[in-house]
Amino acid sequence: MMMVLSLTPLSMAKFASDVTILDRKDISSLSDGQLINCYIDTLVEIEANQSYHDTSGFSAKEFKEYKDLLKYRILLLMEIHNRKLEVPRS
């Protein structure tokens, strides 16, 4: 009897999405705040996944931290725009 153990390299691991895809009817029933939050979560998910695939990959903890940072950046930008401030150039 032969036992085979297959290990998936961390760079090949997939992470579950935090985004629930809603249909048009459900989207239209969201409040303004819920709509903005869904949009932000979707932007973060797309960018985090793209970055994951463009690099050698993240650990699960690094992936979550990266997504948290992306979301934080978006929230900061929203507040800057709400206050009609100019975004500093880097």
Phi and psi restraints in degrees (value plus and minus 20) as a CYANA .aco file:
   2 MET   PHI    -129.4   -89.4
   2 MET   PSI     114.5   154.5
   3 MET   PHI    -128.7   -88.7
   3 MET   PSI     110.5   150.5
   4 VAL   PHI    -134.5   -94.5
   4 VAL   PSI     109.2   149.2
   5 LEU   PHI    -133.7   -93.7
   5 LEU   PSI     101.0   141.0
   6 SER   PHI    -129.8   -89.8
   6 SER   PSI     101.4   141.4
   7 LEU   PHI    -127.6   -87.6
   7 LEU   PSI     108.6   148.6
   8 THR   PHI    -107.1   -67.1
   8 THR   PSI     103.6   143.6
   9 PRO   PHI     -77.6   -37.6
   9 PRO   PSI     127.5   167.5
  10 LEU   PHI     -76.2   -36.2
  10 LEU   PSI     -54.8   -14.8
  11 SER   PHI     -88.5   -48.5
  11 SER   PSI     -34.7     5.3
  12 MET   PHI    -118.9   -78.9
  12 MET   PSI     -25.9    14.1
  13 ALA   PHI     -87.2   -47.2
  13 ALA   PSI     131.0   171.0
  14 LYS   PHI    -133.6   -93.6
  14 LYS   PSI     126.9   166.9
  15 PHE   PHI    -132.3   -92.3
  15 PHE   PSI     121.4   161.4
  16 ALA   PHI     -87.4   -47.4
  16 ALA   PSI     121.1   161.1
  17 SER   PHI     -94.9   -54.9
  17 SER   PSI     123.0   163.0
  18 ASP   PHI    -109.5   -69.5
  18 ASP   PSI     -19.9    20.1
  19 VAL   PHI    -120.0   -80.0
  19 VAL   PSI     110.6   150.6
  20 THR   PHI    -120.7   -80.7
  20 THR   PSI     103.0   143.0
  21 ILE   PHI    -104.1   -64.1
  21 ILE   PSI     101.3   141.3
  22 LEU   PHI    -118.7   -78.7
  22 LEU   PSI     136.3   176.3
  23 ASP   PHI    -105.4   -65.4
  23 ASP   PSI     152.0   192.0
  24 ARG   PHI     -77.3   -37.3
  24 ARG   PSI     -60.8   -20.8
  25 LYS   PHI     -81.8   -41.8
  25 LYS   PSI     -65.4   -25.4
  26 ASP   PHI     -87.1   -47.1
  26 ASP   PSI     -56.4   -16.4
  27 ILE   PHI     -83.3   -43.3
  27 ILE   PSI     -63.4   -23.4
  28 SER   PHI     -87.6   -47.6
  28 SER   PSI     -39.6     0.4
  29 SER   PHI    -110.0   -70.0
  29 SER   PSI     -21.7    18.3
  30 LEU   PHI     -92.8   -52.8
  30 LEU   PSI     125.9   165.9
  31 SER   PHI     -91.5   -51.5
  31 SER   PSI     147.9   187.9
  32 ASP   PHI     -77.3   -37.3
  32 ASP   PSI     -65.1   -25.1
  33 GLY   PHI     -83.2   -43.2
  33 GLY   PSI     -62.3   -22.3
  34 GLN   PHI     -85.4   -45.4
  34 GLN   PSI     -59.4   -19.4
  35 LEU   PHI     -82.6   -42.6
  35 LEU   PSI     -66.5   -26.5
  36 ILE   PHI     -81.5   -41.5
  36 ILE   PSI     -64.4   -24.4
  37 ASN   PHI     -82.1   -42.1
  37 ASN   PSI     -61.8   -21.8
  38 CYS   PHI     -82.5   -42.5
  38 CYS   PSI     -61.5   -21.5
  39 TYR   PHI     -84.0   -44.0
  39 TYR   PSI     -65.3   -25.3
  40 ILE   PHI     -81.7   -41.7
  40 ILE   PSI     -67.0   -27.0
  41 ASP   PHI     -79.2   -39.2
  41 ASP   PSI     -57.5   -17.5
  42 THR   PHI     -89.6   -49.6
  42 THR   PSI     -63.7   -23.7
  43 LEU   PHI     -78.5   -38.5
  43 LEU   PSI     -65.8   -25.8
  44 VAL   PHI     -81.1   -41.1
  44 VAL   PSI     -64.9   -24.9
  45 GLU   PHI     -82.4   -42.4
  45 GLU   PSI     -64.2   -24.2
  46 ILE   PHI     -83.5   -43.5
  46 ILE   PSI     -68.7   -28.7
  47 GLU   PHI     -86.7   -46.7
  47 GLU   PSI     -60.0   -20.0
  48 ALA   PHI     -84.3   -44.3
  48 ALA   PSI     -62.8   -22.8
  49 ASN   PHI     -86.4   -46.4
  49 ASN   PSI     -60.4   -20.4
  50 GLN   PHI     -83.0   -43.0
  50 GLN   PSI     -65.1   -25.1
  51 SER   PHI     -83.6   -43.6
  51 SER   PSI     -59.0   -19.0
  52 TYR   PHI     -78.7   -38.7
  52 TYR   PSI     -65.4   -25.4
  53 HIS   PHI     -96.5   -56.5
  53 HIS   PSI     -42.8    -2.8
  54 ASP   PHI    -102.6   -62.6
  54 ASP   PSI     -32.6     7.4
  55 THR   PHI    -134.9   -94.9
  55 THR   PSI    -191.9  -151.9
  56 SER   PHI     -99.6   -59.6
  56 SER   PSI     -17.2    22.8
  57 GLY   PHI      82.5   122.5
  57 GLY   PSI     144.9   184.9
  58 PHE   PHI    -138.7   -98.7
  58 PHE   PSI     138.1   178.1
  59 SER   PHI     -95.5   -55.5
  59 SER   PSI     147.7   187.7
  60 ALA   PHI     -78.3   -38.3
  60 ALA   PSI     -61.5   -21.5
  61 LYS   PHI     -86.3   -46.3
  61 LYS   PSI     -64.7   -24.7
  62 GLU   PHI     -83.1   -43.1
  62 GLU   PSI     -58.3   -18.3
  63 PHE   PHI     -83.9   -43.9
  63 PHE   PSI     -64.6   -24.6
  64 LYS   PHI     -84.9   -44.9
  64 LYS   PSI     -63.7   -23.7
  65 GLU   PHI     -81.9   -41.9
  65 GLU   PSI     -59.1   -19.1
  66 TYR   PHI     -85.4   -45.4
  66 TYR   PSI     -63.6   -23.6
  67 LYS   PHI     -83.9   -43.9
  67 LYS   PSI     -60.2   -20.2
  68 ASP   PHI     -81.3   -41.3
  68 ASP   PSI     -60.4   -20.4
  69 LEU   PHI     -87.5   -47.5
  69 LEU   PSI     -61.8   -21.8
  70 LEU   PHI     -80.1   -40.1
  70 LEU   PSI     -63.6   -23.6
  71 LYS   PHI     -85.0   -45.0
  71 LYS   PSI     -61.7   -21.7
  72 TYR   PHI     -79.1   -39.1
  72 TYR   PSI     -62.9   -22.9
  73 ARG   PHI     -80.4   -40.4
  73 ARG   PSI     -64.3   -24.3
  74 ILE   PHI     -83.9   -43.9
  74 ILE   PSI     -62.9   -22.9
  75 LEU   PHI     -83.5   -43.5
  75 LEU   PSI     -60.2   -20.2
  76 LEU   PHI     -83.1   -43.1
  76 LEU   PSI     -64.3   -24.3
  77 LEU   PHI     -81.4   -41.4
  77 LEU   PSI     -60.5   -20.5
  78 MET   PHI     -81.4   -41.4
  78 MET   PSI     -63.0   -23.0
  79 GLU   PHI     -87.0   -47.0
  79 GLU   PSI     -59.5   -19.5
  80 ILE   PHI     -80.1   -40.1
  80 ILE   PSI     -64.7   -24.7
  81 HIS   PHI     -87.7   -47.7
  81 HIS   PSI     -59.5   -19.5
  82 ASN   PHI     -79.9   -39.9
  82 ASN   PSI     -54.1   -14.1
  83 ARG   PHI    -108.3   -68.3
  83 ARG   PSI     -17.7    22.3
  84 LYS   PHI      36.9    76.9
  84 LYS   PSI      20.6    60.6
  85 LEU   PHI    -116.6   -76.6
  85 LEU   PSI     142.0   182.0
  86 GLU   PHI    -109.8   -69.8
  86 GLU   PSI     116.9   156.9
  87 VAL   PHI     -93.4   -53.4
  87 VAL   PSI     105.5   145.5
  88 PRO   PHI     -83.5   -43.5
  88 PRO   PSI     120.5   160.5
  89 ARG   PHI    -105.9   -65.9
  89 ARG   PSI     125.4   165.4
